[in-house]
Amino acid sequence: MKILLAGGSGMVGSFITPYLQKDHEIRVLDMTEPSQPGVEFVRGSVMEPADLQKALQGVDSFVWLVMRSPQGGSVTDQDEKIIRENYEVNCLGLHLFLYTAQTLGVRSGVYTSSMSVHYRNRDYYPAEEEVPLDTPSAYGLSKGFGEGICRYFARWFDMNIAALRITGPRARDKWIEERRAPVTDRPDGSRPLFVTDEEDLANAYAAALRLVQEGHGRFDAFFIAGDERQREHNLTKAKRVLGWAPTTHLKTGG
């Protein structure tokens, strides 16, 4: 398939692109050129309809990776810049993007959500449908609104969208480092993250892309975390529906 990575030059996009390239043709929409070779690049903004038209033309599916002013799920700190950037991208930009996608016949994709849609000082996340979207952060709040926009397009425009609530995405070397010595002095005072390796992350996106090719009018959200023992995140739904579970620890002994 030909896949558009919106915001694909960012951190998560850079992690997953080499893995997705093995099975898919990749196009990136971003203001910055991607570092990965062999990728078609469209320079543009998700806030500009003409850029969206150009980027979405001729693709089969998409992955939304756009992010600005991220925050953890344990803080209320915010200012005008944080508020404006999060709402512009996570709400207005996403709505414009999905509207344009469905007008061009692109009706399936993956939305990058975040575990920060939840209040993060919990001991356990029992199920995607049971844990409220009760974040104190402006970032997490707007990300949760983004999930609502995805639900809206699934319901009223018959789109298929999977939302991945990811946590702690890391390149392999950083993943190994933090698995061995978890960061305990996080700025927001929250507990150490269950970091997720780049390959595990890419496998989750690949599985979600396969999922949304079948059926119609479907929205599903999934916890995606490098928590193979499920000490904090119940990953049952991801395993059952996506066939996904973190496996990097088996290869590295981490």
C-alpha positions as CSV (number, residue, x, y, z in Angstrom):
1,M,0.0,0.0,0.0
2,K,0.9,3.6,-0.4
3,I,0.9,5.2,3.1
4,L,0.9,8.9,4.0
5,L,2.7,9.7,7.2
6,A,1.4,13.1,8.3
7,G,4.1,14.6,10.4
8,G,6.4,11.7,9.4
9,S,9.6,13.7,9.9
10,G,9.2,13.9,13.6
11,M,10.5,11.5,16.2
12,V,7.9,8.7,16.0
13,G,7.8,9.0,12.2
14,S,11.5,8.6,12.0
15,F,11.4,5.5,14.2
16,I,8.7,3.7,12.3
17,T,9.5,4.7,8.7
18,P,12.3,2.2,8.0
19,Y,10.1,-0.7,9.2
20,L,7.0,0.3,7.3
21,Q,9.1,0.8,4.2
22,K,9.7,-3.0,4.1
23,D,6.1,-3.6,3.0
24,H,4.7,-0.2,2.0
25,E,5.5,2.8,-0.2
26,I,5.8,5.8,2.1
27,R,5.0,9.5,1.5
28,V,5.6,12.1,4.2
29,L,3.8,15.3,4.7
30,D,5.8,17.7,6.9
31,M,7.4,21.1,7.1
32,T,10.8,19.4,7.5
33,E,12.3,16.8,5.1
34,P,12.5,13.3,6.5
35,S,15.9,11.8,7.3
36,Q,15.0,8.4,5.9
37,P,16.1,7.9,2.2
38,G,13.7,6.5,-0.3
39,V,10.7,8.4,1.0
40,E,8.4,10.6,-1.2
41,F,8.2,14.1,0.5
42,V,5.5,16.7,0.3
43,R,6.5,19.9,2.1
44,G,3.4,21.4,3.7
45,S,1.2,22.0,6.7
46,V,-1.9,20.1,8.0
47,M,-3.4,23.6,8.4
48,E,-3.4,24.2,4.6
49,P,-6.1,22.6,2.5
50,A,-4.0,22.7,-0.7
51,D,-1.1,20.9,1.0
52,L,-3.5,18.3,2.3
53,Q,-5.0,17.7,-1.2
54,K,-1.5,17.3,-2.7
55,A,-0.3,14.9,0.1
56,L,-3.4,12.7,0.2
57,Q,-3.9,12.3,-3.5
58,G,-3.3,8.8,-4.6
59,V,-2.5,7.2,-1.2
60,D,-4.3,4.1,0.2
61,S,-4.1,4.9,3.9
62,F,-2.6,7.2,6.4
63,V,-0.8,7.5,9.7
64,W,-1.3,10.7,11.7
65,L,1.9,11.6,13.6
66,V,1.6,15.4,13.9
67,M,2.5,16.8,17.3
68,R,3.4,20.1,18.9
69,S,3.9,21.2,22.6
70,P,3.6,17.7,24.1
71,Q,3.1,17.3,27.8
72,G,2.8,14.4,30.3
73,G,-0.5,13.3,31.7
74,S,0.1,14.6,35.2
75,V,0.4,18.4,34.8
76,T,-1.9,21.4,34.5
77,D,0.9,23.8,33.4
78,Q,0.0,25.6,30.3
79,D,0.3,29.0,28.5
80,E,-1.2,30.6,25.4
81,K,1.4,28.9,23.2
82,I,0.8,25.4,24.5
83,I,-3.0,25.9,24.3
84,R,-3.0,27.3,20.8
85,E,-0.5,24.8,19.3
86,N,-2.3,21.8,20.7
87,Y,-5.7,22.8,19.6
88,E,-4.6,24.0,16.2
89,V,-2.9,20.6,15.4
90,N,-4.8,18.1,17.5
91,C,-8.3,19.4,16.7
92,L,-8.5,21.8,13.7
93,G,-5.6,20.3,11.7
94,L,-6.9,16.8,12.3
95,H,-10.4,17.7,11.3
96,L,-9.2,19.3,8.1
97,F,-7.0,16.3,7.4
98,L,-9.8,13.7,7.9
99,Y,-12.3,15.8,6.0
100,T,-9.9,16.0,3.0
101,A,-9.0,12.4,3.2
102,Q,-12.5,11.1,2.9
103,T,-13.3,13.5,0.0
104,L,-10.4,11.9,-1.8
105,G,-11.6,8.4,-1.0
106,V,-9.0,7.7,1.7
107,R,-11.1,6.1,4.4
108,S,-8.7,4.2,6.6
109,G,-5.8,5.2,8.8
110,V,-4.1,5.2,12.2
111,Y,-4.3,8.1,14.6
112,T,-1.3,8.6,17.0
113,S,-2.9,9.2,20.4
114,S,-1.1,9.1,23.7
115,M,-1.4,7.5,27.2
116,S,-1.4,11.2,28.3
117,V,-5.2,11.3,27.4
118,H,-5.4,9.6,30.9
119,Y,-4.4,10.9,34.3
120,R,-1.0,9.3,34.5
121,N,-0.6,8.8,38.3
122,R,-2.6,5.5,38.2
123,D,-1.3,2.1,39.3
124,Y,-3.1,0.2,36.5
125,Y,-4.9,0.8,33.3
126,P,-7.4,-2.1,33.1
127,A,-9.0,-1.5,29.7
128,E,-9.2,1.1,27.0
129,E,-12.9,1.5,27.4
130,E,-12.9,1.6,31.2
131,V,-10.2,4.2,31.9
132,P,-11.7,7.7,31.5
133,L,-10.0,10.4,29.3
134,D,-9.3,12.5,32.4
135,T,-5.9,14.0,31.8
136,P,-5.1,17.3,33.5
137,S,-2.8,18.4,30.7
138,A,-3.8,20.6,27.7
139,Y,-1.9,18.3,25.4
140,G,-3.7,15.2,26.6
141,L,-7.0,17.0,26.6
142,S,-6.6,18.0,22.9
143,K,-5.4,14.5,22.0
144,G,-8.5,13.1,23.6
145,F,-10.6,15.5,21.6
146,G,-8.7,14.2,18.6
147,E,-10.0,10.7,19.3
148,G,-13.5,12.2,19.4
149,I,-12.9,13.7,16.0
150,C,-11.8,10.3,14.7
151,R,-14.9,8.7,16.2
152,Y,-17.0,11.4,14.4
153,F,-15.5,10.6,11.0
154,A,-15.9,6.8,11.6
155,R,-19.6,7.3,12.5
156,W,-20.7,9.9,10.0
157,F,-18.2,9.4,7.1
158,D,-17.8,5.6,7.3
159,M,-14.0,5.8,7.9
160,N,-11.9,3.1,9.6
161,I,-9.5,4.6,12.2
162,A,-7.4,2.9,14.9
163,A,-6.0,5.1,17.7
164,L,-2.8,4.0,19.3
165,R,-2.3,5.4,22.8
166,I,1.5,5.1,22.8
167,T,3.8,5.8,25.7
168,G,7.6,6.4,25.9
169,P,8.6,5.9,22.3
170,R,12.4,5.3,22.1
171,A,15.1,4.5,19.6
172,R,16.7,1.1,20.4
173,D,19.8,2.5,22.2
174,K,17.7,4.8,24.4
175,W,15.2,2.0,25.0
176,I,18.0,-0.3,26.3
177,E,19.4,2.5,28.4
178,E,16.1,3.4,30.1
179,R,15.1,-0.3,30.6
180,R,18.4,-0.7,32.6
181,A,18.1,2.6,34.4
182,P,14.5,4.0,34.4
183,V,14.2,7.8,34.6
184,T,12.8,8.5,38.1
185,D,13.1,12.3,38.2
186,R,10.5,13.1,35.5
187,P,9.7,16.9,35.3
188,D,6.0,16.4,36.0
189,G,6.7,14.2,39.0
190,S,5.0,11.1,37.4
191,R,6.3,7.6,37.8
192,P,8.9,6.1,35.4
193,L,7.5,5.3,31.9
194,F,7.2,1.8,30.4
195,V,9.3,2.9,27.3
196,T,8.4,1.4,24.0
197,D,11.1,0.3,21.5
198,E,11.0,1.6,18.0
199,E,10.5,-1.9,16.4
200,D,7.7,-2.8,18.8
201,L,6.1,0.6,18.0
202,A,6.5,0.1,14.2
203,N,4.9,-3.4,14.5
204,A,1.9,-1.8,16.3
205,Y,1.4,0.7,13.5
206,A,1.8,-2.0,10.8
207,A,-0.8,-4.2,12.6
208,A,-3.2,-1.2,13.0
209,L,-2.9,-0.4,9.2
210,R,-3.8,-4.0,8.5
211,L,-6.8,-3.8,10.8
212,V,-8.4,-0.7,9.2
213,Q,-8.3,-2.3,5.8
214,E,-11.3,-4.5,6.7
215,G,-14.8,-3.5,7.6
216,H,-16.1,0.1,7.7
217,G,-17.3,2.8,10.1
218,R,-15.0,1.5,12.8
219,F,-13.0,3.3,15.5
220,D,-10.8,1.4,18.0
221,A,-8.3,2.6,20.6
222,F,-5.4,0.5,21.9
223,F,-2.8,0.8,24.7
224,I,0.7,0.4,23.2
225,A,3.4,0.2,25.8
226,G,6.7,-1.7,26.4
227,D,5.1,-3.4,29.4
228,E,5.4,-7.1,28.4
229,R,4.4,-8.3,31.9
230,Q,1.4,-6.0,31.9
231,R,2.2,-4.6,35.3
232,E,0.6,-1.2,34.5
233,H,-1.1,-1.6,31.1
234,N,-3.6,-4.3,30.2
235,L,-2.5,-5.1,26.6
236,T,-5.1,-7.8,26.1
237,K,-7.0,-5.9,23.5
238,A,-3.9,-5.1,21.4
239,K,-3.0,-8.7,21.4
240,R,-6.5,-10.0,20.7
241,V,-7.5,-7.5,17.9
242,L,-4.1,-6.4,16.5
243,G,-2.1,-9.6,17.2
244,W,0.4,-7.2,18.9
245,A,2.6,-7.5,22.0
246,P,6.0,-6.1,22.8
247,T,8.8,-8.5,21.8
248,T,12.0,-6.5,21.7
249,H,12.9,-7.7,25.2
250,L,13.1,-11.3,23.8
251,K,15.7,-10.3,21.2
252,T,17.8,-8.1,23.4
253,G,17.4,-9.7,26.9
254,G,16.4,-6.2,28.0
